[in-house]
């Protein structure tokens, strides 16, 4: 999803991180829930994912790569929890 605010990618598109996270929150929650085995900590880990994503957002070169990148962060954060 390209937007007018956010970090510019290498292809000139700006990435609206809030919109991206809102758009992908549902399936990210499912991934985290599955990794944690149904833990009540899903919301905590989801918040950690959003913080990690904002902290390393410059690594994403195009909006098309955002879902895979968020998935990787979600799995890593769930494993670290």
Long-range contacts (C-beta under 8 A, 24 or more apart in sequence): 1-63, 1-66, 2-63, 6-57, 7-57, 7-58, 7-60, 9-60, 9-61, 9-62, 9-63, 10-61, 10-62, 11-61, 11-62, 13-62, 13-63, 15-57, 15-60, 15-63, 15-66, 17-53, 17-54, 17-57, 20-63, 20-66, 20-70, 21-50, 21-53, 21-70, 24-66, 24-67, 24-70, 28-70, 28-71, 28-74, 31-71, 31-74, 31-75, 31-78, 32-74, 32-77, 32-78, 35-74, 35-75, 35-78, 35-79, 36-78, 36-81, 39-81, 41-81, 44-81, 45-74, 45-77, 45-78, 45-81, 46-74, 48-77, 48-81, 49-73, 49-74, 49-77, 52-76, 52-77
